[in-house]
Amino acid sequence: MTLQVTVTASGRMSLPADIRKRLGLAQGGAVYVDETDDGIVLRTAAQAVERAQALAKQFTGGNPEASVDAFLARRRDESGE
């Protein structure tokens, strides 16, 4: 779906109400802006986290030993904490 929104001289724009509602932003909230070669991508916080998790999984192969929690547990074991 492609929609046209207007950006004001001060840089503000409004997302249509039905989109805000579907994305859980009906009461307002943060969105993250990514500038790509193709243009601009807006993501909710949940979408940004999901994307980061997918990227991490891609680079770790889903190996649970590659997680931050596993790393910290190993460091605690090594330090005797």
Summary of the structure (lengths in Angstrom):
residues: 81
radius of gyration: 19.1
end to end distance: 53.0
largest distance: 58.3
contacts: 132
relative contact order: 0.08
helix: 46%
strand: 15%
